[in-house]
């Protein structure tokens, strides 16, 4: 998998363009421009755990918290 720094470096050198998360462009030294796509697009995230494995209390608590918070995108 190509990492974000490789992508930003290639864009900076004029090799092409990329669609990347806004968070990737924050606090970067690369000389690139971020143009927002309208309307904004959001990622759908999920929680992955080991199948058939016992889940410790901390994991169950985190999953419960994540499922109940349903935070809206802020970026």
Phi and psi in degrees as a GROMACS rama.xvg file:
@    title "Ramachandran Plot"
@    xaxis  label "Phi"
@    yaxis  label "Psi"
@TYPE xy
-80.5249  132.264  UNK-2
-87.6262  170.547  UNK-3
-62.5785  -36.4191  UNK-4
-65.6508  -35.8261  UNK-5
-64.9581  -44.4954  UNK-6
-61.6026  -48.9619  UNK-7
-61.8113  -38.6198  UNK-8
-64.2039  -42.1736  UNK-9
-65.7092  -41.5717  UNK-10
-63.8118  -44.0636  UNK-11
-59.7843  -36.011  UNK-12
-81.6971  -2.2214  UNK-13
85.7579  17.5894  UNK-14
-77.0903  -23.1186  UNK-15
171.497  -160.59  UNK-16
-126.877  170.047  UNK-17
-152.266  153.926  UNK-18
-105.441  114.564  UNK-19
-136.447  161.884  UNK-20
-65.598  144.544  UNK-21
-56.1941  -37.6156  UNK-22
-55.6829  -32.2027  UNK-23
-64.2168  -28.6084  UNK-24
-91.2431  -7.96948  UNK-25
-74.402  139.947  UNK-26
54.2951  47.1449  UNK-27
-112.376  148.867  UNK-28
-94.6869  -1.6395  UNK-29
-70.294  141.541  UNK-30
-87.6117  76.9377  UNK-31
-130.502  164.244  UNK-32
-117.822  134.888  UNK-33
-102.685  121.143  UNK-34
-112.947  118.722  UNK-35
-70.916  142.92  UNK-36
-89.4979  131.515  UNK-37
-115.242  133.79  UNK-38
-71.4689  159.779  UNK-39
-62.498  149.394  UNK-40
-114.825  147.852  UNK-41
-126.971  153.638  UNK-42
-89.4798  146.341  UNK-43
-99.3513  122.489  UNK-44
-107.81  155.026  UNK-45
-138.745  169.218  UNK-46
-108.143  131.326  UNK-47
-113.398  130.533  UNK-48
-129.889  165.95  UNK-49
-71.1532  134.292  UNK-50
-72.5058  133.421  UNK-51
74.0302  2.60475  UNK-52
-92.0013  150.871  UNK-53
-68.997  133  UNK-54
-101.361  122.173  UNK-55
-61.1563  161.616  UNK-56
-52.8303  -43.4874  UNK-57
-61.2195  -39.9807  UNK-58
-68.2114  -45.3463  UNK-59
-60.7931  -40.3605  UNK-60
-65.3325  -42.8536  UNK-61
-62.5396  -45.8211  UNK-62
-60.8341  -43.0836  UNK-63
-60.5261  -44.5161  UNK-64
-62.442  -47.8651  UNK-65
-61.9465  -39.8831  UNK-66
-71.5341  -30.397  UNK-67
-85.7718  -24.1196  UNK-68
-74.5021  -39.045  UNK-69
42.3686  50.4132  UNK-70
-66.5508  142.762  UNK-71
-86.0782  152.784  UNK-72
-61.0964  139.368  UNK-73
-122.17  -2.39673  UNK-74
